[in-house]
Amino acid sequence: MTHLPHLVTDLGLILGAAGITTLLFKKLKQPLVLGYIIAGLLVGPHVALFPTIMENESITIWAEIGVIFLLFSLGLEFSFKKLVKVGGASSVMALIEVVVMLLLGYLAGKILGWSTMDSIFLGGILSISSTTIIIRAFDELGVKSQRFAGLVFGVLIVEDLVAILLLVLLSTLAVSQQFAGTEMLAAVLKLAFFLMLWFLGGIFLIPTFLRKASKLMNDETLLIVSLALCFLMVILAAQAGFSPALGAFIMGSILAETTKAEKIEHLISSVKDLFGAIFFVSVGILIDPATIVNYAGPIAVITIVTLVGKFLSISAGGLISGQGLKTSIQSGMSVSQIGEFSFIIATLGVTLKVTSDFLYPVAVAVSAITTFTTPYMIKLAEPLYRTVDRVLPEKWRKSLNQYSSGTQTISTTSDWKLVLQSYGINLVVFSVIIISIVLLSGRYLNPLITQHVVEGTLGNIATTVITLIFMAPFLWALAVHHPQKEAQGRIWANRNYRSLIIVLEFGRIAVAILFIGFLLNQFFSVQLAVFGGLLITALMVVFSKRIQRFYIRIENRFVRNLNAREIQEAAKMHHTLTPWDVHLTSFDVMPESAVVGQSLLDLQIREKYGINVAVIERGDRTILAPTRNELLFPKDKLYVFGSDEQMEAFRQFIQNKVLLPDEVEGQKEEVRLQKLQVKSDSALLHKSIRNSGVRDKTKGLIVGIERKGQRILNPDSELVFEEGDLVWIVGVPRRIKQLEGTLVNEPAPL
């Protein structure tokens, strides 16, 4: 009789149990993650009704591979470019939530009498929401087109990065067993250094490699190559002292910037689902039902802390960032659960043997309860808002509306801000690159040369020359390159600021010279390093033009790779008239839609649904403020302005999948919601909307006017502007700012 290895038997048990439970949970319309956890519980050592797995060690290894694939997949959906595009409101909300939940989790653990390490890990577990559960709930409830959904997606993006930082900090804390500020700061700086280095190197090399090899790649080879890149970064992360999951996440975020991202995500999905299922089943295997029963009280307390704490922190963050009461409450009610990263943080505590045995099953139980409550929390958000709005004092409500309206202003960027920002970015980026080149040279290149090519001083000289060749373009960029020449030129035109510009320029050159000395000091004495640094600086001045051309080629390749795939992301153009509960979003016209071939006049969209069609995107064309005779064609993108209720009615009318607003790209002009104030010297004063010329000058659409505390949505074209009116326009910011200048320069009407 053939003997089956225990690994094969255990894998059969895991997948069999997972298959049955997922079918059941699919039938019940419940999250599959909970089905996997229950499957693990059934085949685990604590339940004797079913066959039990025999080798926990092997399953643990498979589960670690599952974590790698989960983080790789999250990275493909994340991307650092997407993080940069996240609005300030989402960032504020996410950071407030993380800080509040870390504190509440720690305090709850202490109140329950748990150890310091258990309490700290509990705070980390509660601080991260579940991306999978939220997206699924939004899809099922049909709220992805609503304003708050865009903010929540932004919050989840920021939380992903914070979760990675928490993994590093908790690992450092677990090893040191004490809260050492110096060690924690060193861990954060080390993480930031490697994140930036891997991102810069990855964007420079990997898209170019994929582009060169594209003719040789079919689905099979692309899958193998992407997995190879993933595990290569896993190895590099482990060598640098980080968790393997971090490496997988970083490689996923790098590949997310390539033109192959969607293809890789599609190819990897089956592999991710397989190993992800094994991971979540392994989570269930570690659960002891007796522990959950014994800790029913703490589970109830922590569940309440999670639901209430996340709701209050996100809602407060929304109000602070000026998002209005309704949007803030809806956002807070949407993220009141814990999920994937929470399991990974709990697993980290078990792996490092720094948390108690009960913490893991408690975390899983809280996750299961909050997952079930998520859809109901989202449904209750609007009734809760109406209740709060009704009982809120009029003075408070008015203050909130004024504060929210005040945050929706047209902002300008000063020349000094542009120059200092570019100097700071250059200093950080090129310092990271130069330091990494020097460290790699000292650790790998110098031993290679001195042991196998040339020994002694000659070997050190050869190492220095080779290293300088690699450093030269980045030293030149650090000391000489001007990314904001125009802004700096305008500042230089003011004689009062020339001395400051000179100080900045000499400061950049001094930093570059210090880096040259840093390299020479690795292999020579301090005196030689100082002398050599000055000599090398002089040589770089002589060859400056050649070095410049070399750097420009490097920069052009990096920028080309970075912009190879312009990411289409939710909530990018999420600009709102917060106090009015109306916003700008987009709908795609599908080929089978009944609206195809009809004009806006025939459809009577404004009359029937109360919304305005502000922009129509058609291929590479952007039709601003379309006329009533404009026809709709297949694959048109309509940017419409209205309330959540109006949007939902319109969505049902055109019967197509709603897409979240995207930023206009390529040759298309960016469309935003801006506001102008009618002052005493304004050319708009005492003119009607029809006669003001706003539509002709801005190619925009006036969608609202705020007058003496009253809000006028979709104002009539005969309405006359009065002094103090706040005019809201959907259009191109550049044109609206030009209109501002025109209004200032035009003489006021007699």
C-alpha positions in Angstrom: 0.0 0.0 0.0 1.4 3.4 -1.0 2.2 5.7 1.9 1.1 9.3 1.6 3.2 11.9 3.3 1.4 13.7 6.1 1.8 17.0 4.2 -0.3 15.7 1.4 -3.0 14.3 3.8 -3.1 17.5 5.8 -3.4 19.6 2.6 -6.3 17.5 1.4 -8.0 17.9 4.8 -7.5 21.7 4.7 -8.7 22.2 1.1 -11.6 19.8 1.6 -12.8 21.6 4.7 -12.2 25.0 3.1 -14.1 24.0 0.0 -17.2 22.9 1.9 -17.3 25.9 4.2 -16.8 28.4 1.4 -19.7 26.9 -0.5 -21.8 27.2 2.6 -20.8 30.8 3.3 -21.2 31.7 -0.3 -24.8 30.4 -0.1 -25.3 32.4 3.1 -23.8 35.5 1.5 -21.1 35.8 4.3 -17.4 36.6 4.0 -15.3 33.7 2.8 -12.6 34.6 5.2 -14.8 33.5 8.1 -15.5 30.2 6.3 -11.8 29.5 6.1 -11.4 30.2 9.8 -14.2 27.9 10.7 -12.7 25.2 8.4 -9.4 25.5 10.3 -11.3 25.2 13.6 -13.0 22.0 12.4 -9.8 20.3 11.3 -7.7 21.7 14.2 -6.6 19.8 17.3 -9.3 21.3 19.5 -12.3 19.7 17.7 -12.5 15.9 17.7 -15.5 15.5 15.5 -13.5 15.6 12.2 -10.1 14.2 11.1 -7.2 16.4 12.5 -4.1 17.6 10.7 -0.9 15.8 11.8 2.0 18.2 11.0 1.4 21.7 12.3 5.0 22.7 11.3 4.4 22.1 7.6 1.1 23.9 7.6 2.8 26.9 9.3 5.3 27.1 6.4 2.4 27.0 3.9 0.7 29.7 5.9 3.8 31.9 5.8 3.8 31.5 2.0 0.1 32.5 2.1 1.0 35.7 4.0 3.6 36.5 1.3 1.0 36.1 -1.5 -1.6 38.1 0.4 0.9 41.0 0.9 2.1 40.8 -2.7 -1.5 41.1 -3.9 -2.2 44.0 -1.5 0.9 45.7 -2.9 -0.4 45.3 -6.5 -3.5 47.1 -5.4 -1.7 49.7 -3.3 1.3 51.3 -5.1 3.2 54.3 -3.7 2.0 56.4 -6.5 -1.6 55.8 -5.3 -0.5 56.8 -1.8 0.7 60.2 -3.1 -2.7 60.7 -4.7 -4.6 60.1 -1.5 -6.3 63.3 -0.4 -5.3 65.1 2.8 -8.7 64.3 4.4 -8.2 60.5 4.1 -4.7 60.8 5.5 -5.9 62.8 8.5 -8.7 60.4 9.2 -6.5 57.3 8.9 -3.8 58.7 11.1 -6.2 59.9 13.8 -7.9 56.5 13.7 -4.6 54.5 14.1 -3.4 56.7 17.0 -6.7 56.5 18.8 -7.1 52.7 18.3 -3.5 52.0 19.4 -4.2 53.9 22.7 -7.7 52.4 23.2 -6.4 48.9 22.5 -3.5 49.4 25.0 -5.8 50.8 27.7 -8.4 48.1 27.2 -5.7 45.4 27.6 -4.4 47.1 30.7 -7.9 47.4 32.2 -8.4 43.7 31.5 -5.2 43.0 33.5 -3.2 41.8 30.5 0.6 42.2 30.1 2.2 45.2 28.5 3.2 43.3 25.4 -0.3 41.8 25.0 -1.9 45.3 25.3 0.5 46.8 22.8 -0.2 44.0 20.2 -3.9 44.4 20.9 -3.7 48.1 20.0 -1.9 47.2 16.7 -4.6 44.5 16.0 -7.5 47.0 16.5 -5.9 49.9 14.5 -6.2 48.4 11.0 -9.5 47.9 9.2 -10.3 45.1 6.7 -10.0 46.2 3.0 -11.6 43.0 1.7 -14.7 43.2 4.0 -15.3 46.9 3.3 -15.0 46.6 -0.5 -17.3 43.6 -0.5 -19.9 45.4 1.7 -19.8 48.5 -0.5 -20.4 46.3 -3.6 -23.3 44.5 -2.1 -25.0 47.7 -0.7 -24.4 49.7 -3.9 -22.8 52.7 -2.2 -19.5 52.9 -4.1 -20.7 56.0 -6.0 -21.4 57.9 -2.8 -19.0 60.6 -1.5 -17.9 58.9 1.7 -16.8 55.7 -0.2 -14.0 57.6 -1.8 -12.7 58.9 1.5 -12.9 55.3 3.0 -10.8 53.9 0.1 -8.2 56.6 0.8 -8.2 55.7 4.5 -7.6 52.0 3.6 -4.6 53.0 1.4 -3.0 54.9 4.2 -3.7 52.1 6.7 -1.9 49.6 4.5 1.3 51.6 4.8 0.8 52.2 8.5 0.3 48.4 9.0 3.7 47.8 7.4 5.2 50.3 9.7 3.5 48.6 12.7 4.9 45.2 11.7 8.4 46.7 11.8 7.9 48.6 15.1 6.2 45.7 16.8 9.0 43.3 15.7 11.6 45.7 17.1 9.6 46.1 20.3 9.2 42.3 20.7 13.0 41.7 20.3 14.1 44.5 22.7 11.2 43.8 25.2 11.2 47.4 26.1 10.0 50.7 24.7 13.3 52.3 23.7 12.8 55.5 21.8 16.2 55.4 20.1 15.6 51.8 18.8 12.1 52.7 17.6 13.4 55.8 15.7 16.2 53.8 14.2 13.8 51.1 13.0 11.5 53.8 11.4 14.5 55.5 9.7 15.8 52.1 8.5 12.4 51.3 7.1 12.1 54.6 5.4 15.6 54.3 3.9 15.0 50.8 2.5 11.5 51.6 1.3 12.8 54.6 -0.7 15.9 52.7 -2.0 13.8 49.7 -3.1 11.2 51.9 -4.7 13.7 54.0 -6.7 15.7 51.0 -7.8 12.6 49.0 -8.6 11.0 51.7 -10.7 14.2 52.3 -12.6 15.0 48.6 -13.3 11.8 46.4 -13.3 9.6 48.3 -15.8 12.5 48.5 -18.2 13.2 44.8 -17.8 9.5 43.9 -18.4 9.3 46.2 -21.4 12.5 44.7 -23.0 11.3 41.1 -22.3 7.6 41.7 -23.3 8.0 39.9 -26.7 9.2 36.8 -24.9 6.5 36.7 -22.3 3.2 34.8 -22.4 0.9 34.3 -19.4 3.0 31.5 -18.0 6.4 33.3 -18.2 4.9 36.5 -16.8 3.5 34.6 -13.8 6.8 32.9 -13.2 8.8 36.1 -13.6 6.5 38.1 -11.3 6.7 35.4 -8.6 10.5 35.3 -8.9 10.7 39.0 -8.4 8.4 38.7 -5.4 10.5 36.1 -3.7 13.7 37.9 -4.6 12.4 40.9 -2.7 11.3 38.7 0.1 14.9 37.4 0.4 16.3 41.0 0.3 13.9 42.1 3.0 14.9 39.2 5.2 18.6 40.0 4.7 17.9 43.6 5.7 16.3 42.4 8.9 12.6 42.9 7.9 9.8 40.5 7.7 9.3 38.5 4.4 5.8 40.0 4.1 7.3 43.5 3.8 9.4 42.4 0.8 6.3 40.9 -0.9 4.4 44.1 -0.3 7.2 46.3 -1.7 7.5 44.3 -4.8 3.8 44.3 -5.4 3.7 48.1 -5.1 6.6 48.4 -7.6 4.9 46.1 -10.1 1.7 48.2 -9.6 3.4 51.0 -11.4 4.1 49.0 -14.5 2.0 48.4 -17.6 1.8 44.7 -16.7 0.2 45.4 -13.3 -3.4 44.4 -14.2 -2.2 41.3 -16.0 0.0 40.2 -13.1 -2.9 40.8 -10.7 -5.1 38.6 -12.8 -2.5 35.8 -13.1 -1.6 35.8 -9.5 -5.2 35.8 -8.2 -5.6 32.0 -8.3 -2.3 31.4 -6.6 -3.1 34.0 -4.0 -6.5 32.5 -3.4 -5.0 29.1 -2.8 -2.3 30.1 -0.4 -4.5 32.8 1.2 -7.1 30.1 2.0 -4.3 28.0 3.6 -3.3 31.0 5.7 -6.8 31.7 7.0 -7.4 28.0 7.6 -4.2 28.0 9.7 -5.6 31.0 11.6 -8.6 28.8 12.5 -6.4 25.8 13.5 -4.8 27.9 16.3 -8.2 28.8 17.8 -9.2 27.0 21.0 -13.0 27.2 21.5 -12.5 26.8 25.2 -10.4 29.9 25.2 -13.1 31.9 23.4 -15.7 30.7 26.0 -13.4 31.6 28.9 -12.7 35.1 27.4 -16.2 35.9 26.3 -16.2 39.0 28.6 -13.0 40.5 27.2 -14.1 39.6 23.6 -17.4 41.6 24.2 -15.4 44.5 25.7 -12.9 44.6 22.9 -15.7 44.4 20.3 -17.4 47.4 21.8 -14.1 49.3 21.9 -13.5 48.5 18.2 -17.0 49.5 17.0 -17.2 52.7 19.1 -13.5 53.7 18.9 -13.3 53.4 15.1 -16.5 55.2 14.6 -15.6 58.1 16.8 -12.0 58.4 15.6 -12.9 58.3 11.9 -15.9 60.6 12.3 -13.7 63.1 14.3 -11.0 62.9 11.6 -13.6 63.6 8.9 -14.9 66.7 10.8 -11.4 68.0 11.5 -10.6 67.7 7.8 -13.7 69.5 6.8 -15.8 66.7 5.3 -19.1 67.6 6.9 -21.3 65.7 9.5 -23.0 63.2 7.1 -19.9 62.1 5.3 -17.9 61.8 8.5 -20.5 59.6 10.2 -20.9 57.4 7.1 -17.1 57.0 6.9 -16.9 56.2 10.6 -19.6 53.5 10.4 -17.9 51.8 7.4 -14.5 51.0 8.9 -15.6 49.4 12.3 -14.0 46.0 11.8 -10.6 44.3 11.8 -9.3 41.9 9.2 -6.3 40.6 7.2 -3.5 42.7 8.7 -4.9 42.2 12.2 -4.4 38.4 11.7 -0.9 39.0 10.4 0.0 41.2 13.5 -1.5 38.5 15.8 0.5 35.9 14.0 3.6 37.9 14.5 3.1 37.9 18.2 2.7 34.1 18.2 5.7 33.6 16.0 7.9 35.8 18.2 6.5 34.1 21.3 5.8 37.5 23.0 2.0 37.4 23.3 -0.2 35.1 25.4 -2.0 32.1 23.9 -5.4 33.7 24.4 -4.7 36.9 22.4 -4.9 35.1 19.0 -8.3 33.5 19.3 -9.7 36.6 21.0 -8.6 38.7 18.0 -10.2 36.2 15.6 -13.4 36.2 17.5 -13.6 40.1 17.5 -12.8 40.0 13.8 -15.7 37.6 13.1 -18.2 39.6 15.1 -17.2 43.0 13.6 -17.3 41.5 10.1 -20.9 40.4 10.6 -21.8 43.8 11.9 -20.2 45.8 9.0 -23.2 45.8 6.6 -25.6 46.8 9.3 -23.3 49.6 10.5 -23.2 51.0 7.0 -27.0 50.8 6.7 -27.5 52.6 10.0 -25.1 55.4 9.1 -27.7 57.7 7.4 -30.4 57.2 10.1 -27.7 58.0 12.8 -26.7 61.1 10.9 -30.3 62.3 10.7 -30.7 61.7 14.5 -27.5 63.6 15.3 -28.3 66.4 12.9 -31.8 66.8 14.6 -30.5 66.9 18.2 -27.4 69.0 17.4 -27.7 72.6 18.6 -28.3 75.0 15.7 -25.2 77.0 16.7 -23.0 73.9 16.4 -24.5 72.8 13.1 -24.0 76.3 11.6 -20.4 76.3 12.8 -19.7 72.9 11.3 -21.2 74.0 8.0 -19.1 77.2 7.9 -15.9 75.2 8.9 -16.6 72.6 6.2 -17.3 75.3 3.5 -14.1 77.2 4.5 -11.9 74.2 3.8 -13.1 74.0 0.2 -11.0 77.0 -1.0 -8.8 77.6 -4.0 -5.2 77.3 -2.7 -2.1 78.7 -4.3 1.5 77.5 -3.9 4.2 80.1 -3.3 7.5 80.1 -5.2 9.4 79.6 -1.9 7.3 76.5 -1.1 8.1 75.0 -4.6 11.8 75.7 -4.3 12.2 74.5 -0.7 10.1 71.4 -1.4 12.2 70.5 -4.4 15.4 71.1 -2.4 14.2 68.8 0.4 13.1 66.0 -2.0 16.4 66.2 -3.9 18.4 66.1 -0.6 16.5 63.0 0.7 16.3 61.1 -2.5 19.9 61.6 -3.6 21.3 61.1 -0.1 19.6 57.7 0.1 21.0 56.7 -3.3 24.5 57.9 -2.6 24.7 56.3 0.9 23.4 53.0 -0.5 26.1 53.1 -3.2 28.8 53.8 -0.6 27.6 51.0 1.7 27.3 48.5 -1.1 30.8 49.4 -2.3 32.3 48.9 1.2 30.5 45.6 1.9 30.6 43.9 -1.5 32.8 45.6 -4.1 35.9 46.3 -2.0 36.2 42.7 -0.7 35.7 41.4 -4.3 38.4 43.6 -5.7 41.0 43.3 -2.9 40.6 39.5 -2.6 40.4 38.6 -6.3 41.8 41.5 -8.4 44.2 43.9 -6.7 45.3 43.9 -3.0 46.0 46.7 -0.6 46.0 50.4 -1.4 45.6 49.8 -5.2 42.5 47.8 -4.5 41.0 50.6 -2.4 41.8 53.1 -5.1 40.1 50.9 -7.8 37.1 50.6 -5.5 36.9 54.3 -5.0 37.1 55.1 -8.7 34.4 52.6 -9.6 32.1 53.9 -6.8 32.7 57.5 -7.8 31.6 56.7 -11.4 28.3 55.4 -10.1 27.9 58.3 -7.6 28.8 61.1 -10.0 25.4 61.7 -11.7 23.7 61.8 -8.3 26.3 64.0 -6.7 25.9 66.4 -9.7 22.1 66.3 -9.3 22.4 67.0 -5.5 24.8 69.9 -5.9 23.7 71.5 -9.2 20.3 70.3 -10.6 17.5 72.8 -10.4 14.0 71.1 -10.7 12.2 74.4 -10.1 14.2 76.8 -12.3 11.3 79.2 -13.0 10.3 79.6 -9.4 13.9 80.1 -8.3 14.3 82.7 -11.1 11.3 84.6 -9.8 12.7 84.6 -6.3 16.2 85.7 -7.6 14.6 88.7 -9.3 13.9 90.0 -5.8 17.2 91.3 -4.5 16.2 90.9 -0.9 16.1 87.1 -1.3 19.3 86.5 -3.3 21.5 86.0 -0.3 19.2 83.2 0.9 19.3 81.5 -2.6 23.1 81.7 -2.5 23.2 80.1 1.0 21.0 77.2 -0.3 23.2 76.7 -3.3 26.4 76.5 -1.2 24.7 74.3 1.3 23.9 71.8 -1.5 27.5 71.8 -2.8 28.8 71.3 0.8 26.6 68.3 1.3 27.9 66.8 -2.0 31.5 67.3 -0.9 30.7 65.7 2.5 29.4 62.6 0.7 32.6 62.4 -1.3 34.6 62.6 2.0 32.3 59.9 3.4 33.3 57.6 0.6 37.0 58.3 0.9 36.9 57.9 4.6 35.8 54.3 4.1 39.2 53.3 2.7 41.7 56.1 3.6 42.7 58.4 6.4 40.7 61.6 7.3 43.5 63.9 5.9 43.5 62.1 2.6 39.7 62.1 2.5 39.5 65.9 2.9 42.2 66.5 0.3 40.8 63.9 -2.1 37.3 65.3 -1.7 38.4 68.8 -2.8 40.3 67.3 -5.8 37.4 65.1 -6.9 35.0 68.1 -6.6 37.3 70.0 -9.0 37.4 67.1 -11.5 33.6 66.9 -11.4 33.3 70.5 -12.3 35.6 69.9 -15.3 33.4 66.9 -16.5 30.1 68.6 -15.4 28.5 68.5 -18.9 29.1 64.8 -19.4 27.9 64.0 -15.9 24.8 66.1 -16.6 23.9 64.2 -19.8 24.4 60.9 -18.0 22.1 62.0 -15.1 19.4 63.3 -17.5 19.3 59.9 -19.2 18.8 58.3 -15.8 16.1 60.7 -14.8 14.3 60.4 -18.1 14.2 56.6 -17.8 12.9 56.8 -14.2 10.1 59.3 -15.1 9.2 57.3 -18.2 8.9 54.1 -16.1 7.0 55.8 -13.3 4.4 57.2 -15.7 4.1 54.1 -17.9 0.8 53.3 -16.3 -1.4 56.1 -15.1 -3.5 54.5 -12.4 -7.3 54.8 -12.5 -8.2 55.0 -8.8 -11.3 55.7 -6.8 -11.9 59.0 -5.0 -9.2 60.9 -7.0 -11.6 63.7 -8.0 -13.7 63.7 -4.9 -14.4 67.4 -4.4 -17.5 68.3 -2.6 -19.8 71.0 -1.4 -19.7 69.4 2.0 -22.5 71.3 3.8 -24.9 70.8 0.9 -24.4 67.0 0.8 -23.8 67.1 -3.0 -20.7 66.1 -4.9 -19.1 65.4 -8.3 -18.8 61.8 -9.5 -18.7 60.0 -12.8 -20.7 57.4 -14.7 -19.7 55.3 -17.8 -22.1 55.1 -20.7 -22.2 51.4 -21.6 -22.9 50.4 -25.3 -26.1 48.7 -24.3 -27.4 51.6 -22.3 -30.8 53.2 -23.3 -29.3 56.7 -23.2 -26.9 56.0 -26.2 -27.7 58.3 -29.1 -30.0 60.6 -27.2 -29.3 64.3 -26.4 -29.2 65.8 -22.9 -32.3 67.8 -23.9 -34.2 64.6 -24.8 -33.1 62.8 -21.6 -34.1 65.7 -19.4 -31.6 64.6 -16.8 -31.6 67.8 -14.8 -35.5 68.0 -14.8 -36.0 64.3 -13.9 -33.1 63.7 -11.5 -32.0 67.1 -10.3 -28.4 66.6 -11.4 -26.1 68.6 -13.8 -23.9 67.0 -16.4 -20.8 69.1 -16.0 -18.3 67.3 -18.2 -18.3 64.6 -20.9 -15.1 62.7 -21.6 -15.1 61.1 -25.1 -11.8 59.3 -25.9 -9.1 62.0 -25.8 -11.7 64.8 -25.9 -13.0 66.6 -22.9 -16.3 68.4 -23.4 -16.7 71.0 -20.7 -20.1 72.3 -19.8 -21.9 70.4 -22.6 -24.9 72.0 -24.3 -28.4 70.6 -24.1 -28.1 69.3 -27.7 -25.0 67.2 -27.0 -25.5 63.5 -27.9 -24.3 60.6 -25.7 -22.2 57.9 -27.2 -21.0 54.5 -26.0 -18.1 54.6 -23.6 -18.6 58.3 -22.8 -17.8 59.2 -19.2 -20.3 61.6 -17.7 -19.2 63.8 -14.7 -22.4 64.7 -12.9 -23.1 66.9 -9.9 -25.8 66.1 -7.3 -26.7 64.5 -4.0 -26.3 60.8 -3.0 -30.0 60.1 -3.6 -30.0 61.8 -7.0 -26.9 59.9 -8.0 -28.5 56.6 -7.0 -31.6 57.3 -9.1 -29.5 58.3 -12.1 -27.4 55.2 -11.7 -30.4 53.0 -11.8 -31.6 54.9 -14.9 -28.6 54.3 -17.0 -28.2 50.8 -15.6 -24.5 50.4 -15.6 -21.7 49.9 -13.1 -20.8 53.1 -11.4 -17.1 54.1 -11.4 -15.6 56.4 -8.8 -14.4 59.7 -10.1 -11.0 59.7 -11.8 -8.7 62.5 -12.6 -8.6 63.6 -16.1 -5.3 62.4 -17.7 -3.1 62.8 -20.7 -4.3 65.7 -22.9 -7.5 66.0 -21.0 -7.9 69.0 -18.7 -8.3 68.4 -15.0 -11.9 69.1 -13.7 -12.4 70.2 -10.1 -15.0 71.9 -8.0 -13.9 75.4 -7.0 -15.4 78.5 -5.4 -15.2 82.2 -6.0 -16.5 85.1 -3.9 -18.3 88.1 -5.4 -16.7 91.2 -3.9 -17.6 94.9 -4.2 -15.1 95.4 -7.1 -16.0 92.2 -8.9 -17.1 92.3 -12.6 -19.8 89.7 -11.7 -21.6 92.1 -9.3 -25.2 92.9 -10.4 -24.9 90.6 -13.5 -27.0 87.6 -14.2 -25.4 84.2 -14.6 -26.4 84.3 -18.3 -24.7 87.7 -18.9 -21.7 87.2 -16.7 -19.7 85.3 -19.3 -18.5 82.7 -16.7 -19.4 79.8 -18.9 -17.5 81.3 -21.9 -14.4 82.3 -19.9 -14.0 79.1 -17.8 -15.8 76.5 -19.9 -17.3 75.7 -16.5 -20.7 75.2 -15.0 -22.1 77.2 -12.0 -23.7 74.5 -9.8 -24.4 76.4 -6.6 -24.5 79.8 -4.9 -24.3 80.4 -1.1 -26.0 83.7 -0.2 -26.4 85.0 3.3 -26.5 81.5 4.8 -28.9 80.2 2.1 -27.8 77.6 -0.4 -29.1 77.7 -4.0 -28.4 74.5 -5.9 -28.4 74.6 -9.7 -29.3 78.3 -9.9 -31.5 79.7 -12.7 -29.5 81.4 -15.5 -31.4 84.7 -14.8 -30.3 84.9 -11.1 -28.3 88.1 -10.5 -25.1 88.0 -8.4 -25.0 90.0 -5.2 -22.0 91.1 -3.1 -20.8 88.4 -0.8 -22.1 85.5 -2.9 -20.0 82.3 -2.8 -20.2 80.9 -6.4 -19.3 77.2 -6.9 -18.1 76.3 -10.3 -17.3 72.9 -11.8 -14.5 73.5 -14.3 -10.7 73.6 -15.0 -8.8 75.2 -12.1 -6.5 77.0 -14.5 -9.4 78.7 -16.3 -11.1 79.6 -13.0 -8.0 81.2 -11.7 -7.7 83.2 -14.9 -11.2 84.3 -14.4 -10.2 85.5 -10.9 -7.5 87.6 -12.4 -9.9 89.0 -15.0 -12.4 89.9 -12.3 -9.7 91.7 -10.3 -8.4 93.7 -13.3 -11.7 94.6 -14.9 -13.3 97.8 -13.8 -16.4 97.4 -11.7 -19.7 98.2 -13.4 -21.2 101.6 -12.9 
